[in-house]
């Protein structure tokens, strides 16, 4: 069962402004990465459903987060159907993110009042997702859909829309300024947040530093 209401999830996403997005088949690496993000100030984390038996990795990660990282909201991304949605809800996902709009997924999440964030690439899809109950819509892939100019254009006729771009969001001040000036609710950020050390392993201290830097940039942009 989700530990946070969908309103709590949406507000926390908006408050922090950035959601780390990560997958690895090794649960221990996932634990180290999410702890590093937590220490950097992130309070929402998206585990992506990318590999075989990813749900088993998530099960272990969820238990770790519940015990060791109070206040961390843990959801699942790259979910494309209702069956997989139900599986992750049963494992305690706090929110579900999808690269597409699927009405059955919406119904599955709405029955349990769990936040659902579908991927959209047009004004029509965004409006339809909101009709289905999405508080936040994901634009994906963010850069290819149209970047900050797309968000700004959508917010003209639909200023109530809360938008999270994922894909092509860089952790630099100039890039982040363009997105937040356009009016995004928050941004999702993947590989560029997770630098590797000399041996190819993740540099967890560097991850913490990069997450903290991005969070500080966003906070500064909002002043």
C-alpha positions in Angstrom: 0.0 0.0 0.0 1.3 3.5 -0.9 2.6 5.4 2.1 1.7 8.9 0.7 -1.4 10.3 -0.8 -1.4 11.5 -4.4 -1.6 15.1 -3.1 1.4 14.7 -0.9 3.3 13.2 -3.8 2.4 16.1 -6.1 3.2 18.7 -3.5 6.6 17.1 -2.6 7.5 16.9 -6.3 6.7 20.5 -6.7 8.5 21.6 -3.6 11.8 19.9 -4.5 11.5 20.5 -8.3 13.5 17.5 -9.4 12.8 13.7 -9.4 15.8 11.3 -9.9 15.0 8.5 -12.3 17.1 5.3 -12.0 17.2 1.6 -12.7 19.8 -1.1 -12.0 19.3 -4.9 -11.7 21.4 -5.0 -8.5 19.3 -4.0 -5.4 22.4 -3.0 -3.5 23.4 -0.5 -6.1 19.9 0.9 -6.2 20.0 1.3 -2.4 23.3 3.1 -2.5 22.0 5.4 -5.3 18.7 6.3 -3.6 20.6 6.9 -0.3 23.0 9.2 -2.2 20.0 11.1 -3.7 18.4 11.3 -0.3 21.5 12.8 1.2 21.6 15.3 -1.6 18.1 16.5 -0.6 15.8 14.6 -3.0 12.6 13.4 -1.4 11.0 11.8 -4.5 12.6 9.0 -6.5 11.4 7.1 -9.6 12.6 3.5 -10.0 12.2 2.5 -13.6 10.6 -0.8 -14.6 13.2 -1.6 -17.2 14.7 -5.0 -16.6 13.5 -8.6 -16.1 12.2 -9.2 -12.5 12.5 -5.4 -11.9 9.6 -5.8 -9.4 11.7 -8.0 -7.2 14.4 -5.3 -7.1 11.7 -2.8 -6.2 10.3 -5.0 -3.4 13.7 -5.0 -1.7 14.2 -1.3 -2.4 10.8 -0.4 -0.9 11.7 -2.2 2.3 15.0 -0.4 2.5 13.5 3.1 1.9 10.7 2.5 4.5 13.3 1.5 7.2 16.3 3.8 6.4 15.1 6.9 4.5 12.2 8.6 6.3 10.2 10.9 4.1 11.5 9.5 0.8 8.6 9.0 -1.7 9.3 6.0 -4.0 7.5 5.4 -7.2 7.8 3.4 -10.4 8.3 4.6 -13.9 8.2 3.0 -17.4 5.0 1.2 -16.7 2.7 0.8 -19.7 -0.2 -1.4 -18.7 -2.8 -1.9 -15.9 -1.5 -5.3 -14.9 2.0 -4.1 -14.1 0.5 -1.0 -12.4 -1.5 -3.3 -10.1 1.7 -5.4 -9.3 3.6 -2.3 -8.2 0.7 -0.9 -6.3 0.6 -4.1 -4.4 4.3 -3.8 -3.6 3.7 -0.3 -2.2 4.6 2.1 -5.0 3.8 5.7 -4.0 3.2 6.8 -7.6 3.2 5.4 -11.1 4.8 7.1 -14.1 4.2 6.0 -17.7 5.6 7.0 -21.1 2.0 6.9 -22.5 -1.6 7.5 -21.7 -3.5 4.4 -20.7 -7.0 4.8 -19.3 -7.0 1.4 -17.5 -3.8 2.4 -15.7 -5.6 5.6 -14.6 -8.5 3.6 -13.2 -6.2 1.2 -11.4 -4.4 4.1 -9.7 -7.5 6.1 -9.0 -9.2 3.2 -7.2 -6.4 3.4 -4.6 -5.9 7.2 -4.8 -2.4 6.8 -6.0 -0.7 9.4 -8.1 -0.5 8.5 -11.8 1.7 10.6 -14.2 1.2 9.6 -17.9 3.5 10.6 -20.7 2.0 13.1 -23.2 3.2 14.6 -26.4 0.4 16.9 -27.3 -2.2 19.3 -25.9 -4.9 16.8 -26.6 -3.1 14.0 -24.7 -2.5 16.3 -21.8 -6.1 17.3 -21.6 -7.3 13.7 -21.8 -4.8 12.6 -19.1 -6.2 15.4 -16.9 -9.8 14.2 -17.6 -8.6 10.8 -16.3 -7.4 12.3 -13.1 -3.7 13.0 -13.6 -2.5 15.8 -11.3 0.9 15.9 -13.1 1.5 15.0 -16.7 4.9 13.9 -18.0 6.1 15.1 -21.3 8.3 12.5 -22.8 10.8 12.6 -24.4 11.0 16.2 -23.1 13.6 17.5 -25.5 12.1 15.8 -28.6 8.5 16.8 -27.8 9.5 20.4 -28.0 11.5 21.4 -24.9 10.7 24.4 -22.8 9.0 26.2 -25.7 6.4 23.4 -25.8 5.7 23.7 -22.1 5.3 27.5 -22.4 2.9 27.1 -25.3 0.8 24.6 -23.4 0.6 26.8 -20.3 -0.9 29.6 -22.4 -4.3 28.1 -23.0 -4.0 25.6 -20.1 -2.3 27.4 -17.2 -3.6 24.8 -14.7 -1.6 22.0 -16.2 1.3 20.7 -14.0 4.0 19.4 -16.3 7.1 17.2 -15.6 9.5 16.9 -18.5 11.7 13.8 -18.5 14.3 13.0 -21.2 16.9 15.6 -22.3 16.8 17.6 -19.0 20.4 18.6 -18.3 21.7 19.4 -14.7 23.0 22.8 -15.6 21.7 26.2 -14.5 21.0 27.5 -18.0 19.1 24.5 -19.1 17.1 24.3 -15.8 16.3 28.0 -16.0 14.7 27.5 -19.4 12.4 24.7 -18.1 11.4 26.5 -15.0 10.9 29.8 -16.7 8.5 27.9 -19.0 6.4 26.9 -16.0 7.2 23.2 -15.3 6.0 21.7 -12.0 9.3 19.7 -11.7 11.7 17.9 -13.9 12.7 14.2 -14.1 16.4 13.5 -14.5 18.2 10.3 -15.3 21.7 9.3 -16.3 23.3 12.7 -16.1 22.7 12.7 -12.3 24.7 9.5 -11.7 28.4 9.9 -12.5 30.7 6.9 -12.5 34.0 6.6 -10.8 37.3 5.7 -12.5 36.5 2.0 -12.4 33.1 2.4 -13.9 31.2 2.0 -10.7 28.9 4.7 -9.4 30.5 7.5 -7.4 28.0 7.9 -4.7 29.5 11.0 -3.1 29.5 12.6 -6.6 25.8 11.6 -7.0 25.0 13.3 -3.7 26.9 16.4 -4.7 25.2 16.6 -8.1 21.7 16.1 -6.7 22.4 18.8 -4.0 23.7 21.1 -6.7 20.6 20.7 -8.9 18.3 21.1 -6.0 20.1 24.3 -5.0 19.9 25.7 -8.5 16.2 25.0 -8.7 15.6 26.7 -5.3 17.6 29.7 -6.5 15.7 30.0 -9.7 12.5 30.1 -7.8 13.4 33.0 -5.6 
